[in-house]
Amino acid sequence: MLYLRESVEDTDGIDRHRADCQRIAASKGWTIAREYVDDGIGASDAKKNRPAYRQMFDDYGAGQYDALLCWDLDRLTRIPRQLEDWLDAAEHRGLAVITANGEADLTTDAGRLFARVKIAVGRSEIERKSARRVIANRQRAERGIPPKGVRLTGYTVAGEIVPDEASVIEQIFKRFDTGDSLKGIARWLSETGVPTRRGGGWSPSSVSSILTNARYCGRLVYRPVKGDAEQHAGAWKPIIDEAMFDRVQDRMADPRRKLNKVGTDRKYLGGGLYQCGICERRVRTFSGYRYRCPDGHLIRAGGLIDKMVLTTVRDVLAQPDLADLIHQSDDEVIAVLSNEITVVRERIERTEVDYDNDLIDGRRFKIKIDKLRAELNSKLARRSRLSGAGLTLLNEDDPVAALDAAPLGVLRETIDALLDVRLYPAPRGRKGLDPATIKITSNLS
């Protein structure tokens, strides 16, 4: 069998190694029955998945070959523990492991000694390079210079802004800041033909990675191997301001978004937002643009209902004194909630410590921790709502015009903040929309 590996994707390197190994095989009269190739995968981290290596190891355990050829020993592994597995196979189970450069022949005791020394020396050099890299990265962070590597979308490798990409980054942040969802933004990017830096497709995770990257607001976050993350001012021009970045982080952490209650990606306006007037459960979308109660109390056509709701929310946003009408709790109530949130978080920490110290078993820990986390999410959601979250359109010069141009996620978030919409069964045989079957209540005081 033949194993080939390069740390970076390099077809030419793989081809050169293959040719050298084939010459060695020919000189020994061997026939290479199968190749295992890991291209672009390092071998110094045991946690890194090398699919071909794993398959090769399993195939040997299944008795599928008795000789293994690789270009150099460090192509096979750079980890002493992994090397010992192959040494054991060579010494006690008769596996012939040969390198094309002739440096290591694990079928001999001298070859095994050489292999151990070579891997140990190589491992030591990797650790020295890693230590130097940590020091260099910390020094770069303290000077506000990001670590070397793949360039960040929106910037050149030198840290200069790429205008077209920076414009996309700005729109991504603004859309999320005004209520759009990760899926909604990814779909918008794909539909408008915006390319990713690597030419692939957009996904919620790729949008999330942009929204959580502090470098876009001029901050450099350095995470040492041990200790808390450090923040430094970056020596480059930010694409977005820090206030927007902080708002986005708050919304990313909002438990209502995480629990898929607000701002989730939907096809229709009222799915998971409107309530059944009989059981008060959130209605679901149904085929043919309809809403239905989960308990079967009603099925309603959605088009006319959504138009009525949008008309109502436009009227609310058009009020000149809207900001004064928004229901907000006073500072004392928010302060009480903040204290309660702190207490719940401390209880969670104490419960985790009790579990670590074997004072409670796993079953009781799960019951208690799930209850505390639900309580925490509930209090965080209430504080967020009382603080006026979800009304980003109020910052616009013309909230109504902004609503009309907003993506679905913003519409849903605004309706959830301003209105309570309840649907009731429609009378049998009556055509059109009966307004009496739609109860829309303002959340304003």
C-alpha positions as CSV (number, residue, x, y, z in Angstrom):
1,M,0.0,0.0,0.0
2,L,1.1,3.6,-0.7
3,Y,0.4,6.5,1.6
4,L,0.8,10.1,0.3
5,R,0.3,13.4,2.3
6,E,1.0,17.1,1.9
7,S,0.2,19.7,4.6
8,V,-1.0,22.1,2.0
9,E,-2.9,21.3,-1.1
10,D,-0.1,20.7,-3.7
11,T,-0.8,18.4,-6.5
12,D,2.7,18.7,-7.9
13,G,4.2,17.6,-4.5
14,I,1.9,14.6,-4.3
15,D,2.8,13.6,-7.9
16,R,6.6,13.9,-7.1
17,H,6.2,11.8,-4.0
18,R,4.1,9.2,-5.9
19,A,6.8,8.9,-8.6
20,D,9.6,8.4,-6.0
21,C,7.6,5.7,-4.2
22,Q,6.7,3.9,-7.4
23,R,10.4,3.6,-8.2
24,I,11.1,2.1,-4.8
25,A,8.3,-0.3,-5.2
26,A,9.5,-1.4,-8.6
27,S,13.0,-1.9,-7.3
28,K,11.6,-4.3,-4.6
29,G,9.3,-6.1,-7.0
30,W,6.2,-4.8,-5.2
31,T,2.8,-4.1,-6.7
32,I,1.0,-1.1,-5.2
33,A,-2.5,-2.4,-4.6
34,R,-4.0,0.9,-3.3
35,E,-3.1,4.5,-2.6
36,Y,-4.2,6.4,0.4
37,V,-4.0,10.2,-0.1
38,D,-4.5,13.1,2.4
39,D,-3.9,16.3,0.5
40,G,-3.8,19.6,2.4
41,I,-3.9,17.9,5.9
42,G,-1.2,18.3,8.5
43,A,0.0,15.4,10.6
44,S,1.2,17.1,13.8
45,D,-2.2,17.3,15.6
46,A,-3.7,14.0,16.7
47,K,-7.2,15.7,16.8
48,K,-7.1,16.5,13.1
49,N,-9.1,14.2,10.9
50,R,-7.1,12.4,8.2
51,P,-9.7,10.3,6.5
52,A,-7.2,8.3,4.3
53,Y,-4.9,7.7,7.2
54,R,-7.7,6.5,9.3
55,Q,-8.9,4.1,6.6
56,M,-5.4,2.9,6.0
57,F,-5.0,2.1,9.7
58,D,-8.3,0.3,9.8
59,D,-7.5,-1.7,6.7
60,Y,-4.2,-2.9,8.2
61,G,-6.2,-4.1,11.3
62,A,-8.4,-6.0,8.9
63,G,-5.4,-7.7,7.4
64,Q,-5.7,-6.2,3.9
65,Y,-1.9,-5.6,3.4
66,D,1.5,-6.4,4.9
67,A,3.7,-3.7,3.4
68,L,3.4,0.1,3.5
69,L,5.4,2.6,1.5
70,C,5.5,6.4,2.1
71,W,7.8,9.2,0.8
72,D,9.2,10.2,4.2
73,L,8.4,9.2,7.8
74,D,7.0,12.6,8.6
75,R,4.5,12.2,5.8
76,L,3.1,9.2,7.7
77,T,3.0,10.9,11.1
78,R,4.6,13.6,13.3
79,I,3.2,12.3,16.5
80,P,5.3,9.9,18.7
81,R,2.2,8.0,20.0
82,Q,1.1,7.2,16.4
83,L,4.6,6.2,15.4
84,E,4.6,3.6,18.2
85,D,1.5,1.9,16.6
86,W,3.4,1.4,13.4
87,L,6.6,0.4,15.2
88,D,4.6,-2.3,17.0
89,A,3.1,-3.5,13.8
90,A,6.5,-3.7,12.2
91,E,8.3,-5.4,15.0
92,H,5.7,-7.8,16.3
93,R,3.2,-8.3,13.4
94,G,5.6,-8.3,10.4
95,L,4.4,-5.1,8.7
96,A,7.1,-3.7,6.3
97,V,7.2,0.1,6.5
98,I,9.6,1.6,4.0
99,T,10.3,5.3,3.1
100,A,11.2,6.3,-0.4
101,N,14.2,8.4,0.7
102,G,15.7,5.3,2.3
103,E,16.1,6.9,5.8
104,A,13.8,4.7,7.7
105,D,13.2,0.9,7.4
106,L,11.0,-0.1,10.3
107,T,11.7,-3.8,9.6
108,T,15.1,-3.4,11.3
109,D,16.0,-2.3,14.9
110,A,18.3,0.4,13.6
111,G,15.5,1.7,11.4
112,R,13.1,1.8,14.4
113,L,15.7,3.6,16.5
114,F,16.2,6.2,13.7
115,A,12.4,6.6,13.4
116,R,12.0,7.4,17.1
117,V,14.8,9.9,17.1
118,K,13.6,11.5,13.9
119,I,10.0,11.9,15.2
120,A,11.2,13.2,18.6
121,V,13.4,15.8,17.0
122,G,10.7,16.8,14.6
123,R,8.2,17.1,17.5
124,S,10.5,19.3,19.5
125,E,10.9,21.6,16.5
126,I,7.2,21.8,16.1
127,E,6.8,22.8,19.8
128,R,9.5,25.5,19.5
129,K,7.8,26.9,16.4
130,S,4.5,26.9,18.2
131,A,6.0,28.8,21.2
132,R,7.6,31.4,18.8
133,R,4.3,31.7,17.0
134,V,2.4,32.4,20.3
135,I,4.9,35.1,21.2
136,A,4.8,36.7,17.7
137,N,1.0,36.7,17.7
138,R,0.8,38.4,21.1
139,Q,3.3,41.0,20.0
140,R,1.3,41.6,16.8
141,A,-2.0,41.9,18.8
142,E,-0.4,44.4,21.2
143,R,0.6,46.5,18.2
144,G,-2.9,46.2,16.7
145,I,-1.7,44.0,13.8
146,P,-3.8,40.9,13.0
147,P,-2.1,37.5,12.8
148,K,-0.8,36.4,9.4
149,G,-2.9,34.0,7.4
150,V,-5.8,34.0,5.0
151,R,-7.0,37.5,4.4
152,L,-10.3,38.7,5.9
153,T,-13.2,39.4,3.5
154,G,-13.3,43.2,3.0
155,Y,-9.6,43.7,3.5
156,T,-6.4,43.0,1.6
157,V,-3.6,41.0,3.3
158,A,-2.0,44.3,4.1
159,G,-5.2,45.5,5.9
160,E,-6.4,47.9,3.2
161,I,-10.1,48.0,2.5
162,V,-11.5,46.3,-0.6
163,P,-14.4,48.7,-1.5
164,D,-16.8,46.2,-3.1
165,E,-16.4,43.6,-0.4
166,A,-16.6,46.2,2.4
167,S,-19.9,47.4,1.0
168,V,-21.3,43.8,1.3
169,I,-20.0,43.6,4.9
170,E,-21.8,46.9,5.7
171,Q,-25.0,45.6,4.2
172,I,-24.8,42.3,6.1
173,F,-24.4,44.1,9.4
174,K,-27.1,46.6,8.7
175,R,-29.6,43.9,7.6
176,F,-29.0,41.9,10.7
177,D,-29.1,45.0,12.9
178,T,-32.5,45.9,11.6
179,G,-33.9,42.4,12.2
180,D,-33.1,40.1,9.2
181,S,-32.2,36.5,10.0
182,L,-29.0,34.6,9.2
183,K,-30.8,32.5,6.7
184,G,-32.5,35.5,5.2
185,I,-29.2,37.3,4.7
186,A,-27.6,34.2,3.2
187,R,-30.5,33.8,0.8
188,W,-30.3,37.5,-0.2
189,L,-26.5,37.2,-0.8
190,S,-27.0,34.1,-3.0
191,E,-30.0,35.5,-4.9
192,T,-28.1,38.8,-5.7
193,G,-25.1,36.8,-6.9
194,V,-22.6,38.2,-4.3
195,P,-19.6,35.9,-4.4
196,T,-17.8,34.6,-1.3
197,R,-14.1,35.2,-1.0
198,R,-13.4,31.5,-1.8
199,G,-16.1,31.3,-4.5
200,G,-18.4,29.0,-2.6
201,G,-22.0,29.4,-1.5
202,W,-23.4,31.4,1.4
203,S,-24.8,29.8,4.5
204,P,-26.1,31.0,7.9
205,S,-22.8,29.9,9.5
206,S,-20.7,32.0,7.0
207,V,-22.9,35.0,7.7
208,S,-22.5,34.4,11.5
209,S,-18.7,34.2,11.2
210,I,-18.8,37.7,9.6
211,L,-21.2,39.2,12.2
212,T,-19.1,38.0,15.2
213,N,-15.7,39.1,13.8
214,A,-14.6,42.1,15.9
215,R,-12.0,43.1,13.3
216,Y,-14.7,44.7,11.3
217,C,-15.2,47.4,14.0
218,G,-11.5,47.9,14.5
219,R,-10.9,45.5,17.4
220,L,-8.4,42.7,17.6
221,V,-9.3,39.8,19.8
222,Y,-6.3,37.7,20.9
223,R,-7.1,34.4,22.5
224,P,-4.0,32.9,24.2
225,V,-3.8,29.2,24.8
226,K,-4.4,29.8,28.5
227,G,-6.3,32.7,30.0
228,D,-9.0,35.0,29.0
229,A,-9.3,36.6,25.5
230,E,-7.6,40.0,25.2
231,Q,-8.9,42.9,23.1
232,H,-6.7,45.5,21.5
233,A,-7.3,48.4,19.2
234,G,-6.6,47.5,15.6
235,A,-4.2,49.6,13.4
236,W,-6.5,49.5,10.4
237,K,-9.7,51.3,9.2
238,P,-12.9,49.7,10.5
239,I,-15.7,49.0,8.1
240,I,-18.5,49.4,10.7
241,D,-18.7,51.4,13.9
242,E,-18.4,49.8,17.3
243,A,-21.9,50.8,18.4
244,M,-23.4,48.7,15.6
245,F,-21.1,45.8,16.3
246,D,-22.1,45.7,19.9
247,R,-25.8,45.9,19.0
248,V,-25.3,42.9,16.7
249,Q,-23.5,40.9,19.4
250,D,-26.4,41.6,21.8
251,R,-28.9,40.4,19.2
252,M,-26.8,37.3,18.4
253,A,-26.9,36.4,22.1
254,D,-30.6,37.2,22.5
255,P,-32.3,34.0,23.8
256,R,-35.4,34.8,21.9
257,R,-33.5,34.5,18.6
258,K,-31.7,31.3,19.8
259,L,-35.0,29.7,20.8
260,N,-36.4,30.5,17.3
261,K,-39.2,32.7,18.7
262,V,-38.2,36.0,17.1
263,G,-36.4,36.9,14.0
264,T,-36.3,33.3,12.6
265,D,-36.2,32.7,8.9
266,R,-39.8,32.3,7.7
267,K,-41.5,32.2,4.3
268,Y,-44.7,33.9,5.5
269,L,-45.2,36.8,7.9
270,G,-47.4,35.3,10.6
271,G,-46.0,31.7,11.0
272,G,-44.9,31.3,14.6
273,L,-45.9,34.9,15.3
274,Y,-49.7,35.2,15.3
275,Q,-51.7,33.3,18.0
276,C,-54.8,31.2,17.9
277,G,-57.5,33.2,19.8
278,I,-58.9,30.1,21.3
279,C,-55.8,28.2,22.7
280,E,-53.3,31.1,22.5
281,R,-50.8,28.8,20.8
282,R,-48.7,30.2,17.9
283,V,-50.1,29.3,14.5
284,R,-48.1,27.4,11.9
285,T,-47.8,27.8,8.2
286,F,-49.8,25.4,6.0
287,S,-49.8,24.6,2.3
288,G,-51.3,27.2,0.0
289,Y,-50.3,30.2,2.1
290,R,-52.5,29.3,5.1
291,Y,-52.2,29.5,8.8
292,R,-53.4,26.8,11.1
293,C,-53.7,26.2,14.8
294,P,-51.5,23.3,16.1
295,D,-54.6,22.0,18.0
296,G,-56.8,22.3,15.0
297,H,-59.0,25.2,16.1
298,L,-58.7,27.0,12.8
299,I,-57.2,27.2,9.3
300,R,-57.1,30.6,7.7
301,A,-55.9,32.0,4.4
302,G,-52.9,34.2,5.1
303,G,-52.8,36.8,2.3
304,L,-55.6,39.1,3.5
305,I,-54.7,38.7,7.2
306,D,-51.1,39.8,6.5
307,K,-52.3,42.8,4.6
308,M,-54.5,43.8,7.5
309,V,-51.6,43.4,10.0
310,L,-49.2,45.4,7.8
311,T,-51.7,48.2,7.4
312,T,-52.1,48.3,11.2
313,V,-48.4,48.4,11.9
314,R,-47.9,51.1,9.3
315,D,-50.5,53.2,11.1
316,V,-48.7,52.7,14.4
317,L,-45.3,53.6,13.0
318,A,-46.8,56.8,11.4
319,Q,-47.7,58.2,14.8
320,P,-45.6,61.3,15.4
321,D,-45.3,60.6,19.1
322,L,-44.6,56.9,18.8
323,A,-41.3,57.0,20.7
324,D,-43.2,58.5,23.7
325,L,-45.8,55.8,23.5
326,I,-43.5,52.8,23.5
327,H,-44.0,50.8,26.6
328,Q,-40.7,50.7,28.4
329,S,-40.2,49.6,32.0
330,D,-38.6,52.2,34.3
331,D,-35.0,51.9,35.3
332,E,-35.9,50.3,38.7
333,V,-37.7,47.4,37.1
334,I,-34.8,46.8,34.6
335,A,-32.3,47.0,37.5
336,V,-34.3,44.4,39.5
337,L,-34.3,42.1,36.4
338,S,-30.6,42.5,36.0
339,N,-30.0,41.6,39.6
340,E,-32.2,38.5,39.2
341,I,-30.2,37.5,36.1
342,T,-27.0,37.8,38.1
343,V,-28.4,35.6,40.8
344,V,-29.5,32.9,38.4
345,R,-26.1,32.9,36.7
346,E,-24.4,32.4,40.1
347,R,-26.8,29.5,40.8
348,I,-25.8,27.9,37.5
349,E,-22.1,28.3,38.4
350,R,-22.6,26.8,41.9
351,T,-24.6,23.9,40.4
352,E,-21.7,23.2,38.0
353,V,-19.2,23.3,40.8
354,D,-21.4,20.9,42.9
355,Y,-21.5,18.5,40.0
356,D,-17.7,18.7,39.5
357,N,-17.2,17.9,43.2
358,D,-19.5,14.9,43.0
359,L,-22.1,16.5,45.3
360,I,-24.9,15.8,42.9
361,D,-25.3,13.1,40.3
362,G,-25.8,13.5,36.6
363,R,-29.5,13.1,36.6
364,R,-30.2,15.7,39.2
365,F,-27.6,18.0,37.6
366,K,-29.4,17.9,34.3
367,I,-32.8,18.5,35.8
368,K,-31.6,21.5,37.8
369,I,-29.4,23.0,35.2
370,D,-32.1,22.8,32.5
371,K,-34.6,24.5,34.9
372,L,-32.1,27.3,35.7
373,R,-31.1,27.9,32.1
374,A,-34.8,28.2,31.1
375,E,-35.3,30.7,33.9
376,L,-32.3,32.7,32.8
377,N,-33.5,32.8,29.1
378,S,-36.9,33.9,30.3
379,K,-35.5,36.8,32.3
380,L,-33.0,37.8,29.6
381,A,-35.9,37.9,27.0
382,R,-38.1,40.0,29.3
383,R,-35.3,42.5,30.0
384,S,-34.6,42.7,26.3
385,R,-38.2,43.4,25.5
386,L,-38.8,45.9,28.3
387,S,-35.7,47.8,27.1
388,G,-37.3,48.4,23.7
389,A,-35.5,45.8,21.7
390,G,-36.9,45.0,18.3
391,L,-37.8,48.6,17.3
392,T,-34.8,49.4,15.2
393,L,-37.0,51.1,12.6
394,L,-37.6,53.9,15.1
395,N,-34.1,55.1,14.3
396,E,-35.0,55.7,10.6
397,D,-36.1,59.1,9.4
398,D,-39.2,57.6,7.9
399,P,-40.1,54.4,9.8
400,V,-43.0,53.6,7.4
401,A,-40.9,53.8,4.3
402,A,-38.2,51.7,6.1
403,L,-40.8,49.1,6.9
404,D,-41.9,48.8,3.3
405,A,-38.3,48.3,2.2
406,A,-37.4,45.9,5.1
407,P,-36.8,42.1,4.7
408,L,-39.3,39.7,6.3
409,G,-37.3,39.3,9.5
410,V,-37.5,43.0,10.2
411,L,-41.3,43.0,9.6
412,R,-41.8,40.1,12.0
413,E,-39.6,41.7,14.7
414,T,-41.4,45.0,14.4
415,I,-44.9,43.4,14.6
416,D,-43.8,41.2,17.5
417,A,-42.7,44.4,19.4
418,L,-45.7,46.5,18.6
419,L,-48.7,44.3,18.1
420,D,-50.5,41.2,19.5
421,V,-52.3,39.4,16.7
422,R,-54.9,36.7,17.4
423,L,-56.8,34.7,14.8
424,Y,-60.3,33.2,15.3
425,P,-62.2,30.7,13.1
426,A,-63.9,32.2,10.1
427,P,-67.7,31.9,9.8
428,R,-68.7,29.1,7.4
429,G,-69.9,30.1,4.0
430,R,-68.7,33.7,4.2
431,K,-66.3,35.0,1.5
432,G,-63.6,37.5,2.0
433,L,-62.0,38.6,5.3
434,D,-64.2,39.3,8.3
435,P,-62.2,41.8,10.4
436,A,-64.1,40.6,13.5
437,T,-62.2,37.3,13.3
438,I,-58.8,39.1,13.6
439,K,-58.0,40.8,16.9
440,I,-55.0,43.1,16.7
441,T,-54.0,44.7,20.0
442,S,-51.3,47.4,20.4
443,N,-48.5,46.6,22.9
444,L,-48.1,50.4,23.6
445,S,-49.2,51.7,26.9
